[in-house]
Amino acid sequence: MYLYTYLHTAVVTRLAELRREADRGDSPVPTAVIIFGLVAVAMAVTTLALTKANNWMNAIPNNTAP
């Protein structure tokens, strides 16, 4: 019986603490926007590097595609 009383008190106390704390963290929307921006920048950098590498490989004399 002591265990049930202890668990009940611990849960009630923790729920009371959670209700008092108004700051519950940031919304997921700004995080999603930041992630989308980072993905867009990474795709742009990858595309630029691939284009430069292809242009450099095509500039080699007697180049034959595999």
C-alpha positions in Angstrom: 0.0 0.0 0.0 2.9 2.3 0.7 4.1 1.9 -2.8 0.8 3.0 -4.3 0.6 6.0 -2.0 4.2 7.0 -3.0 3.5 6.6 -6.7 0.3 8.6 -6.5 2.0 11.4 -4.6 4.9 11.5 -7.1 2.6 11.6 -10.1 0.4 14.3 -8.6 3.4 16.4 -7.6 4.9 16.1 -11.1 1.7 17.0 -12.8 1.4 20.1 -10.6 4.9 21.1 -11.5 4.1 20.7 -15.2 1.0 22.9 -14.9 2.9 25.7 -13.2 5.7 25.9 -15.8 4.3 28.2 -18.6 7.4 27.9 -20.8 7.1 24.5 -22.5 9.6 25.0 -25.2 9.6 26.1 -28.8 7.0 25.3 -31.5 8.0 22.7 -34.0 7.3 25.1 -36.9 10.5 27.2 -36.6 12.5 24.0 -36.3 10.9 22.6 -39.5 11.6 25.9 -41.4 15.2 25.8 -40.3 15.6 22.2 -41.4 14.0 23.0 -44.7 16.4 25.9 -45.3 19.4 23.7 -44.4 18.2 21.0 -46.8 17.8 23.6 -49.6 21.3 25.0 -49.0 22.8 21.5 -49.0 21.0 20.6 -52.2 22.3 23.8 -53.9 25.9 23.2 -52.7 25.7 19.6 -53.9 24.3 20.6 -57.3 27.0 23.3 -57.7 29.8 20.8 -56.8 28.4 18.2 -59.2 28.1 20.7 -62.1 31.7 21.9 -61.5 33.0 18.4 -61.4 31.2 17.4 -64.6 32.4 20.5 -66.4 36.0 19.8 -65.2 35.7 16.1 -66.4 34.3 17.2 -69.8 37.2 19.6 -70.3 39.7 16.8 -70.4 40.9 16.1 -74.0 39.8 12.8 -75.5 37.2 12.3 -72.9 35.0 9.3 -73.4 32.0 8.7 -71.2 32.0 5.3 -69.5 
